[in-house]
Amino acid sequence: MDEVDAVVHTSSPDHFQSGRRLVERLRGHDAVRTAVQAAQKSLEKRPIEQVSTWNDAVLGIFDANLGEAVVLSFLRLSGQWPAQRSAEDLVAIGRAVRDIGQVAGSRVAHGMLAELPKVLTRVASAEDMEAVLAGLRRLADDGPESLSLVLSRLEQLLLHSSGVEFSAWIAAGLRAAGGSAARRRSFFGLDDQLSLRLLYGQSRDDFTRLERRLGATVLALWNRTPRFRKLASGVMPAVPRRASLAGGLLGLPETYPGFEGERAEDIYLAASAHAGAHLSYSTARFPVGRLKPLQIALTSLVEDARVEALALRDMPGLRRLWLPFHTAVPSPQATAAGLMVRLARALIDPGYADPDAWVGKGRALFEAAAGRREDPATSREIGGLLGNDIGQMRLQFNAKGYVVEPAYRDDNLALWDFGDQSDGEVEEIELAVDSVRMERRHDAEGKRPDETAPPEETSRARASTVAMLDGLPVATYPEWDHAVRIERSDWTTILEVDAAIASTSGDLQLDGDATRRVATITRDASIGRRQRYKGQRDGDALDIDAAIALMIERRAGRVAEPRVYLRDAPGPRDLAILLLLDLSQSTADRDPLGRSVLDVERKAAAIIAVAVEAADDAIAVHGFSSDGRERVRYVRIKGFDEKMDAVVRSRLAGLQSSHSTRLGAAIRHAGRYLSQRRAFRKVLLVLTDGEPSDVDVPGDGYLAEDARRAAHQLRRHGIDIFALGIGNGPFFQLDRIFGERRALRISRVDVLPQRIMRLYAELKK
Amino acid sequence: MSDVPLLLDQYRIQDEPYYRVLKDEVGLFAAAYASRMPIMLKGPTGCGKTRFIEYMAWRLGRPLITVACHEDMTAADLVGRWLLDPEGTVWNDGPLTTAVRHGAICYLDEIVEARQDTTVVIHPLTDDRRVLPLEKRGELIRAHSDFQLVISYNPGYQSAIKDLKESTKQRFAALDFGYPDHRVEVEVVSREAGIDDRIADLLVKVGAHSRNLKGHGLDEGASTRMLVNAGRLIGCGIDLKEACETTIVVPLTDDFDTRNALRDVILACA
């Protein structure tokens, strides 16, 4: 059998020819020819077709004039190609080397041949290899200057990602850089937060995975909607993170080391339930006064037990949640920390026996206070007494190294009122409460990009990378002067620019509830009530009344059309929405809670975009500001055909407020985008904080009248136009510009769902 | 017309239905009935609206004709239509017309489910005229003096699409139904499910916690009816967790996180 096959194969003309071609071309290049022969020898066991294509690949590289060194390098790789791996991948590499080398130069070709062999084990399947090579090709086409950056980091990049993920990361980077070589270099050189996030996004982040579930559970158990905050794992992973209620937020660690899979769920639930108990029962903060670190730690411990005891009265099943984490056992060696964790167990576990007198005393004191459990002062009393005892026992307490145990409990920072302590004292006390705090102080000094600091601060601290009022002039529009009733043509100029991604790592924190409600409303509205058409010739169901009428007609001897069916058809669908965000300087104004108008606009835009996309309709997000009539800056944040992904979110996060509001010009330009869309209904939704104005016009309502005219014209062309007025202003001009029914107000994101409902209700009319 | 008593008999309520009075709803309804005022019972599902109207019908000695409204219901389904028989055509009264003609209470349950062009047929009955035009018959029926219209309405869904027209709402007097106090709900659950107070207490706690999730993953929390169902399964020997899973968690939502939150609640309360 084999011999017959061999005979058939060796007489295949292609193979013969490719081998021949190669030999011909190599005449006079002895070094190469020898190397080729050596490589061929090691490949001779391979299927004939592969050898043939390999020959062609070698020829291709040779002809590409990338230099002898490159050819020899490929031949060396071929000679070392692992036997159990298909030579198809080798050929694919050869082709890629030639193609990319032709575009990017022989140094890159060299780099490929140097680095790819190192990652062969990581790129195990043909599909993965194909993806990696495709990614490199893409980069060669659209960002060749970054190839060497990527190649030199190839091992690192593929450490965390599959070939497909790598390719997707390259595509995302090219898009995010928006054509700028400098930004590409920053992205592909891993000098960019977004780049790192997209790459390492697959890393274990239990918090994000569980956040929604935990929110629902805390709400169900405690009737509170917590605002969660992710506490990133520290630079020193040896110091474990604890949950923290500081700042009125429920902070949970990104991950609890050592707790994986289902156990991760258990500990996060325990932590959330414990936090909920604090939120419900720890009503006052304790002043630190003259307390020593040990007393603070003990008081916190007793307070933990107290709120848990109160919670257990109403929900005894919580004991099953918390108890498994109390694993302390009696031990002859006594340290303060050791005794404390045993005490913690004694206070929650009635079945735990401990011979130590101090632990017993703590238990007794706690039980004696059962009648006054609601009073936080009992924790202070008991904690103080027990602290004295430990002091007299001369036991070691290492404040610096102390970490709250068990792991599900919080750091208790939120319990304490530090008042006017001097810095030194505060530091020591904080050390006692949670040693991780020390690490956080380092973060605040700017050691590394900060996820624990509020996003606003970091963005203010860094210089904005968004150039002001640049952009390509793409269109001119007329403007209406109401005073003299003239429409001046070509009066305003639009400068268009694509939004840059954020330079900070701050991500949009979306209000989960508003998001869900808007998504539901959008989905229901889009599908709508099916419309019923009766008396049809054909349809899904029999229209009983029409059928009876027909029978009556027939019995009466009359001829009637058999229109006896009814048909349900989908309601109005196919919506295209364009969100237009006001990016003028006034949107930087903050409300008493520190939220700026731009923040609300961002979030509302993100929520609406996600919801509309989920309902399968088209949505684009643009922004505008102006500096005089010849510079109306129009920012493209998300196109109709782009998905609402991390890149778009990052652009939203990176928006800045500046300059003025020449609303009419922006409306006209947005209208042009919408008129180019094919859709059943087209909607322009303007998010703004108030009145249009600009530096070169009088403040007599000139721009408001122009905007009103622009809106009117859009409506005549079949585009519905609404406004969301953000903030608490009276918005007089908004009604004038958009019409009362279409000028909606929104002071905070929470009310967004109702406004969207109004919008859809208006659309349905 | 001699078969009228027979016709209505099937709608009479023979035995006293169990209804736990909450406030003054019985007196209010009786007073409204005295002037045949149209009544709207508002509240979430499973709160006793239907049980209440059954109780009142029994108490007032009136037959009760119930119509479960749905999206495919047409005006003819309420009012009546011509049907065909071997001799020709015969008119068939719908449930609303039967009640109007012969003096029963007509109860339209979950009226928002029906399309608005169907529900407008009730308008002439809800003002002083108290008439029902049957256009297909060329007949104008004046309502029997004992006739009254009652509807139930769940305001919880807040949809722009499914709602009663303002002009409809304003024709009715309304009684609010909600989840009862803890103690009362325990009584109802233990009585209806035939279980002891301790378990009923637990179930009512679970119900209360589940209602925290209204609007955050659930349209409604667990209704009293669901708790009764859970109780009934427990009474048959089913384990508490499983009973709650079957009657509360699985029916309420398909969302993974919300289901887990409900399971956490059950675990925490038990």
Chai-1 contact restraints between the chains, C-beta under 6 A:
chainA,res_idxA,chainB,res_idxB,connection_type,confidence,min_distance_angstrom,max_distance_angstrom,comment,restraint_id
A,R212,B,D257,contact,1.0,0.0,6.0,A-B,restraint_1
A,R213,B,D257,contact,1.0,0.0,6.0,A-B,restraint_2
A,R213,B,N260,contact,1.0,0.0,6.0,A-B,restraint_3
A,A216,B,G217,contact,1.0,0.0,6.0,A-B,restraint_4
A,A216,B,D257,contact,1.0,0.0,6.0,A-B,restraint_5
A,A216,B,T258,contact,1.0,0.0,6.0,A-B,restraint_6
A,A216,B,A261,contact,1.0,0.0,6.0,A-B,restraint_7
A,T217,B,A261,contact,1.0,0.0,6.0,A-B,restraint_8
A,T217,B,D264,contact,1.0,0.0,6.0,A-B,restraint_9
A,L219,B,N212,contact,1.0,0.0,6.0,A-B,restraint_10
A,L219,B,L213,contact,1.0,0.0,6.0,A-B,restraint_11
A,L219,B,H216,contact,1.0,0.0,6.0,A-B,restraint_12
A,A220,B,H209,contact,1.0,0.0,6.0,A-B,restraint_13
A,A220,B,N212,contact,1.0,0.0,6.0,A-B,restraint_14
A,A220,B,L213,contact,1.0,0.0,6.0,A-B,restraint_15
A,A220,B,A261,contact,1.0,0.0,6.0,A-B,restraint_16
A,A220,B,V265,contact,1.0,0.0,6.0,A-B,restraint_17
A,L221,B,A268,contact,1.0,0.0,6.0,A-B,restraint_18
A,N223,B,N212,contact,1.0,0.0,6.0,A-B,restraint_19
A,M315,B,A268,contact,1.0,0.0,6.0,A-B,restraint_20
A,M315,B,C269,contact,1.0,0.0,6.0,A-B,restraint_21
A,G317,B,L267,contact,1.0,0.0,6.0,A-B,restraint_22
A,G317,B,A268,contact,1.0,0.0,6.0,A-B,restraint_23
A,G317,B,C269,contact,1.0,0.0,6.0,A-B,restraint_24
A,G317,B,A270,contact,1.0,0.0,6.0,A-B,restraint_25
A,L318,B,A268,contact,1.0,0.0,6.0,A-B,restraint_26
A,D513,B,H216,contact,1.0,0.0,6.0,A-B,restraint_27
A,R529,B,I161,contact,1.0,0.0,6.0,A-B,restraint_28
A,D545,B,A76,contact,1.0,0.0,6.0,A-B,restraint_29
A,I548,B,W82,contact,1.0,0.0,6.0,A-B,restraint_30
A,M551,B,L84,contact,1.0,0.0,6.0,A-B,restraint_31
A,M757,B,A160,contact,1.0,0.0,6.0,A-B,restraint_32
A,Y760,B,A160,contact,1.0,0.0,6.0,A-B,restraint_33
A,A761,B,A160,contact,1.0,0.0,6.0,A-B,restraint_34
